[in-house]
Amino acid sequence: MRITIPTARILAVLLAEPDADRYGLELMQATGLASGSLYPILHRLQEAGWLAAHWEEIDPSAEGRPARRFYRLTPDGVVSARQALAELRAQTSVPAPVPGTVKPA
């Protein structure tokens, strides 16, 4: 799976509490992503088996709002997400120069 910066943001939020159910609006607020970016990524993560989703079991008329769809990383998703974020960090980190190898301009 290709890990973009928006995908990494979502994974980081989900990994902060891997046993917690998160719903769309909560993820949008935590990541700063718009729904048009968030939901396609959630769908891809779900298709890859990294994410499980389920609908909240409420009576919408009694609650005065629609049911929420909750998302949570699967056990395999937790492992894969941690690995993917570690690889992304390794790819994007700039190594410190070795003393004596950088010549002044």
C-alpha positions as CSV (number, residue, x, y, z in Angstrom):
1,M,0.0,0.0,0.0
2,R,1.3,3.5,-0.9
3,I,1.5,5.6,2.2
4,T,0.9,9.3,1.5
5,I,1.2,12.1,4.0
6,P,-2.7,12.2,4.5
7,T,-2.7,8.4,4.9
8,A,0.1,8.7,7.5
9,R,-1.9,11.3,9.4
10,I,-4.8,8.9,9.6
11,L,-2.7,6.0,10.7
12,A,-0.9,8.1,13.3
13,V,-4.3,9.1,14.9
14,L,-5.6,5.5,14.8
15,L,-2.3,4.2,16.3
16,A,-2.5,6.7,19.1
17,E,-5.3,4.5,20.6
18,P,-5.4,1.3,18.5
19,D,-8.3,-0.2,20.6
20,A,-10.5,2.9,20.2
21,D,-13.3,3.2,17.7
22,R,-13.1,6.5,15.7
23,Y,-15.7,8.0,13.5
24,G,-15.3,10.2,10.4
25,L,-15.8,13.7,11.9
26,E,-13.5,12.9,14.7
27,L,-10.8,11.7,12.3
28,M,-11.3,14.8,10.1
29,Q,-10.8,17.1,13.1
30,A,-7.7,15.1,14.3
31,T,-6.0,15.0,10.9
32,G,-7.2,18.3,9.4
33,L,-8.4,16.4,6.3
34,A,-11.6,17.1,4.4
35,S,-14.2,14.4,4.0
36,G,-13.3,14.1,0.2
37,S,-9.7,13.1,1.2
38,L,-10.5,11.1,4.4
39,Y,-13.2,8.7,3.2
40,P,-11.4,7.4,0.1
41,I,-8.3,6.7,2.3
42,L,-10.4,4.9,4.9
43,H,-12.0,2.8,2.1
44,R,-8.5,1.8,0.8
45,L,-7.3,0.9,4.3
46,Q,-10.4,-1.2,4.7
47,E,-10.0,-3.0,1.4
48,A,-6.3,-3.7,2.3
49,G,-7.5,-5.4,5.6
50,W,-5.9,-2.7,7.8
51,L,-9.1,-1.3,9.0
52,A,-12.4,-2.7,10.3
53,A,-15.6,-0.6,10.2
54,H,-19.1,-1.0,11.7
55,W,-22.2,1.1,12.1
56,E,-23.2,2.5,15.5
57,E,-26.3,0.7,16.9
58,I,-28.5,3.6,17.9
59,D,-32.1,4.8,17.1
60,P,-31.3,7.9,15.0
61,S,-34.7,9.5,15.9
62,A,-34.1,9.0,19.6
63,E,-30.5,10.3,19.4
64,G,-31.4,13.2,17.1
65,R,-28.6,12.4,14.7
66,P,-27.6,9.7,12.2
67,A,-25.7,6.6,13.2
68,R,-22.0,6.9,13.0
69,R,-19.7,4.6,11.2
70,F,-16.8,3.6,13.4
71,Y,-13.3,2.7,12.3
72,R,-10.5,0.7,14.1
73,L,-7.3,-0.8,13.0
74,T,-7.3,-4.6,12.7
75,P,-4.5,-6.5,14.5
76,D,-2.7,-6.9,11.2
77,G,-3.4,-3.3,10.4
78,V,-1.7,-2.2,13.7
79,V,1.4,-4.1,12.7
80,S,1.4,-2.9,9.1
81,A,0.6,0.7,10.1
82,R,3.5,0.8,12.5
83,Q,5.9,-0.6,10.0
84,A,4.7,1.7,7.2
85,L,5.1,4.8,9.4
86,A,8.6,3.7,10.5
87,E,9.6,3.2,6.8
88,L,8.1,6.6,5.9
89,R,10.1,8.3,8.7
90,A,13.3,6.5,7.6
91,Q,12.7,7.6,4.0
92,T,12.0,11.2,4.9
93,S,14.6,11.8,7.6
94,V,17.7,13.8,6.5
95,P,20.8,12.2,7.9
96,A,23.2,14.4,9.8
97,P,26.4,15.2,7.9
98,V,29.5,13.3,9.1
99,P,31.9,15.8,10.7
100,G,34.7,16.7,8.3
101,T,32.9,15.6,5.2
102,V,31.1,18.9,4.4
103,K,33.4,21.6,3.0
104,P,32.5,25.3,3.7
105,A,31.3,27.2,0.7
